[in-house]
Amino acid sequence: MKSLDKIPTGKIERAGNLLKAGAKVGLNYVKYYGNRVTKDDAEARKILNEDNATDIYDSLKELKGSALKVAQMLSMEKNILPQAYVEKFSLSQFSVPPLSGALVKKTFRKSFGKNPEEIYDEFSANSVNAASIGQVHKAKKDGKELAVKIQYPGVRESISSDLKLVKPIALRMFNIQKEGSESYFQEVENKLFEETDYTLELKRSQEIAGRCKHLPNLKFPDYYPEYSSDRIITMDWMNGEHFSEFTKKQNSQEDLNKIGQTLWDFYMYQMHNLKKVHADPHPGNFLISPSKELLVIDFGCIKEIPEEFYRPYFELANKENLSDPEFFSKKLYELEILTSKDTAKETAFFSQIFYELLELFTRPFNSEVFDFSDENFFSEIAEIGQRYAKMSDIREMNVNRGSKHFIYLNRTFFGLYNMMHDLRAKDIKINNYKNFSA
């Protein structure tokens, strides 16, 4: 894969890059209307989605940063996007063009006043992994194998302008009304600023690794503050197979269940014991060791869960509470799903929608054990998402619903459920995390 000698950092330059992609998308639609003459609509639509996904992704991967991070987040929404977009955007998890050696050295000189070869005993000029915000190089120091994560130049500085470019697309794609949407976009912007602060990431990585190290079958790297900065993190090199590659192979059900239970316990322990969670559960952040341990290699996105949100959020995970109309209604107001300004029609409509959604998504929490290989469960999730997306009534109402905290908590559960499903994990003990209180 060809390396990049330059990343667009100016607002005009980055906007121009996206406008070029928009022009290509326009041409793809012209091609689509032509194809409908000679092909059936399903085939023509499939070609359109593939062409658009390719052109949009090719533009985003040159920009890197928050624009590409949005593609990564969307790749987890398997029930919202056409498959062509999911497949193409999922490449942003760990396969994008790397920085050239010259740009890598420039980043080191800004942080340490030295080239990497002057800091480590050995440093690989070629990256082993390139994603949305940074890339990883292999190094050695005092006999230890190290992973060195380097942030792309200009990523942090372009967050606000990138989100302004992406905002109109998100408003249309997710039927978000512009009025009242600011708190949601501010939450995303704040999280992206946190993800590009590697000093904060280092601190959080050490904290969560330290507080979760007693969980069985789970491993974390050690981190090296003396070789880290606000744009560079140095940690142990972890030997393992990418999660997504592991799930594509034939594995014993015993091993799949073992990894699945480890992943589930890790997330439940964070949610309920730490009240903060690794809110980026995509395959690029996990490896599987040869002995089938789960290796956590990235803590860039951490969501702290305030008590006033945690309490009603998980109270509604209890089916008895869901079945109590008065209690259910009270919690919908606490979670900002219902508001005092709602009409009777809106109150009834959104109460019904969220009852159906919560009844479905909280089923695992109302079982002692759960089978994440159950195709019926995931088919229901896909069906309900598509059904609500097509509802005409919802477009006439004030649809900006829920606390800003839903964004990253829901993202966490979507990602976790998808990874558990990819594992085909069965017989997962839902409350097993309670056995490991520190």
Secondary structure, 3 states (H helix, E strand, C coil): CCCECCCCCCHHHHHHHHHHHHHHHHHHHHHHHHHHHHCCHHHHHHHHHHHHHHHHHHHHHHHCHHHHHHHHHHHCCCCCCCHHHHHHHHHHHCECCCECHHHHHHHHHHHHCCCHHHHCCEECCCCCEECCCEEEEEEEECCEEEEEEEECCCCHHHHHHHHHHHHHHHHHHCCCCCCCCHHHHHHHHHHHHHHCCHHHHHHHHHHHHHHHCCCCCEECCCECHHHCCCCEEEEECCCCEEHHHHHHCCCCHHHHHHHHHHHHHHHHHHHHHHCEEECCCCHHHEEECCCCCEEECCCCCEEECCHHHHHHHHHCCCHHHHCCHHHHHHHHHHCCCCCCCCCHHHHHHHHHHHHHHHHHHCHHHHCCEECCCCHHHHHHHHHHHHHHHCCCHHHHCCCCCCCCCHHHHHHHHHHHHHHHHHHCCCCEECCHHHHHCC
